[in-house]
């Protein structure tokens, strides 16, 4: 058997781009911190959905 390579394949998805990023086992924590910071920075633009109440549905039916 061949040598086993210690690397983590992290799947990265960004809108229309899909790819794989090879990260060595020594740099896993650094990569995860950078990736989570990137995701947090881009979450600011998300909008919250308005919850639909049951009262509006029942009033509209009457």
Steps between C-alpha positions, in 0.01 A plus 500: 500500500611851432569763760196659652497873461376696800291771345149625541287567196268784586213556264451866431189630336456861403192593298566343161855383568554155645844370572721312740775646711782278629605592851785330681426359844724764659297787354146370560422736790635803313295412193179442699537834681561689176208324327260566789602868506431520127153348545416732792606806303264411215199419720430867573311543174248225570142609558272347760169366378179633648307234686150447367249493780194275505277797584553659159397180325181463702402867454553478124273195478209679671 
